[in-house]
Amino acid sequence: MANHKSAIKRIRQTERRRQRNQHARSGMRTQIKKFLESLESGDAAAAQKEFRLTERTLRRAATNGLIPKKRADRRVSALAKNLNALGQ
């Protein structure tokens, strides 16, 4: 356990950030799963709606530093490919 006042504060801050990041990461993964489920159902309108929400979630995660920007770009691109394949 930390002995210095600043180290104790740092532990508290780190724990709060870890929980916030964990919550955001979980929500991001859940949104991706919802999109993939809507793709599998074959409903193009529902898939388009879920894609917009998923893209927004991924971009926000990148903006907040949860994931790297290029990873978000790659994921959005791959999901868009899947969506376009459904439309054809």
C-alpha positions in Angstrom: 0.0 0.0 0.0 1.1 3.5 -0.7 2.5 5.6 2.1 2.6 9.1 0.5 -0.4 11.3 0.3 0.2 11.9 -3.5 0.6 8.2 -4.1 -2.7 7.4 -2.3 -4.5 10.0 -4.5 -2.9 8.6 -7.6 -4.3 5.1 -6.7 -7.8 6.6 -6.3 -7.6 8.4 -9.6 -6.3 5.4 -11.4 -9.1 3.2 -10.1 -11.7 5.7 -11.2 -10.2 5.9 -14.7 -9.9 2.2 -14.9 -13.6 1.7 -14.1 -14.7 4.5 -16.5 -12.6 2.9 -19.3 -13.9 -0.6 -18.5 -17.5 0.7 -18.8 -16.9 2.5 -22.1 -15.0 -0.5 -23.6 -17.8 -2.8 -22.6 -20.4 -0.5 -24.2 -18.3 -0.3 -27.3 -18.1 -4.1 -27.6 -21.8 -4.5 -26.9 -22.7 -2.0 -29.7 -20.5 -3.9 -32.2 -22.3 -7.1 -31.3 -25.7 -5.5 -31.8 -24.6 -4.3 -35.2 -23.4 -7.8 -36.2 -26.6 -9.4 -34.9 -28.6 -6.9 -37.1 -26.5 -7.9 -40.0 -27.2 -11.5 -39.5 -30.9 -10.9 -39.3 -30.7 -9.5 -42.8 -32.7 -6.4 -42.1 -30.9 -3.6 -44.0 -32.7 -0.7 -42.4 -32.0 -2.0 -38.9 -28.4 -2.7 -39.8 -27.9 0.8 -41.2 -29.3 2.3 -38.0 -27.0 0.1 -35.8 -24.0 1.0 -38.1 -24.5 4.7 -37.4 -24.6 4.1 -33.7 -21.6 1.7 -33.8 -19.5 4.2 -35.9 -20.3 7.0 -33.4 -19.3 4.8 -30.5 -16.0 3.8 -32.1 -15.1 7.3 -33.1 -15.9 8.6 -29.6 -13.8 5.8 -28.0 -10.9 6.9 -30.2 -11.4 10.6 -29.4 -11.4 9.8 -25.7 -8.2 7.8 -26.0 -9.8 4.4 -25.2 -8.6 2.9 -28.5 -6.1 4.3 -31.1 -7.7 6.3 -34.0 -6.4 4.0 -36.7 -7.9 1.0 -35.0 -11.3 2.8 -34.9 -10.9 3.6 -38.6 -10.1 0.0 -39.4 -13.1 -1.3 -37.5 -15.5 1.2 -39.1 -14.1 0.3 -42.5 -14.6 -3.5 -41.9 -18.1 -3.0 -40.6 -19.0 -0.8 -43.5 -17.8 -3.5 -45.9 -20.1 -6.0 -44.2 -23.0 -3.5 -44.4 -22.4 -2.9 -48.1 -22.2 -6.7 -48.8 -25.7 -7.0 -47.2 -27.1 -4.4 -49.5 -25.9 -6.2 -52.7 
